[in-house]
């Protein structure tokens, strides 16, 4: 489904693999939690912005690729993309704003092939560190220096478990929902220029079963 027409005259575009709205709602309950200690701190505006749960499949600056807008349309509308299983494996913290605390997912052969085909179609080298992963929060570097990423990471570790029967890693999303992954049912083309609050979804593409 095309949300709006755009000439894609923007700086940065990302392609996201996204879960269903029902699954996203569960994950968002988890992402909205905060460490008790953070409630009394004056955090930066850049910390804890709202964003839809996703796995970034590819990112590119349009200055890198002449005709990139048309290339994106050809890749995402050209029947390359199938729905994907995203299986959670662990919760990790990082040193980058956009990888503050994230869920590491299993790199299946299907995801590996899709990742390679999309980048080949876009004509760019992969720039997706820790692929595949789903960020749980973005925290400003200054707040991270005061331990906010570690506090959030510690909280998330307390809300995760390994099932003794299945061996699956799962996250406690509240309301008796334990989530061990999701099926990516759509791919979004997102204008990620500027602040997170200003990001815009340009297109939504239904993935084939």
Secondary structure as GFF3:
##gff-version 3
##sequence-region A 1 209
A	DSSP	beta_strand	12	18	.	.	.	ID=ss1
A	DSSP	alpha_helix	21	31	.	.	.	ID=ss2
A	DSSP	three_ten_helix	36	40	.	.	.	ID=ss3
A	DSSP	beta_strand	55	61	.	.	.	ID=ss4
A	DSSP	three_ten_helix	62	64	.	.	.	ID=ss5
A	DSSP	alpha_helix	68	77	.	.	.	ID=ss6
A	DSSP	beta_strand	84	93	.	.	.	ID=ss7
A	DSSP	three_ten_helix	97	99	.	.	.	ID=ss8
A	DSSP	beta_strand	101	105	.	.	.	ID=ss9
A	DSSP	alpha_helix	109	122	.	.	.	ID=ss10
A	DSSP	beta_strand	133	137	.	.	.	ID=ss11
A	DSSP	alpha_helix	141	145	.	.	.	ID=ss12
A	DSSP	alpha_helix	148	158	.	.	.	ID=ss13
A	DSSP	beta_strand	160	162	.	.	.	ID=ss14
A	DSSP	beta_strand	169	172	.	.	.	ID=ss15
A	DSSP	beta_strand	178	179	.	.	.	ID=ss16
A	DSSP	beta_strand	181	184	.	.	.	ID=ss17
A	DSSP	beta_strand	186	191	.	.	.	ID=ss18
A	DSSP	three_ten_helix	196	198	.	.	.	ID=ss19
A	DSSP	beta_strand	200	206	.	.	.	ID=ss20
###
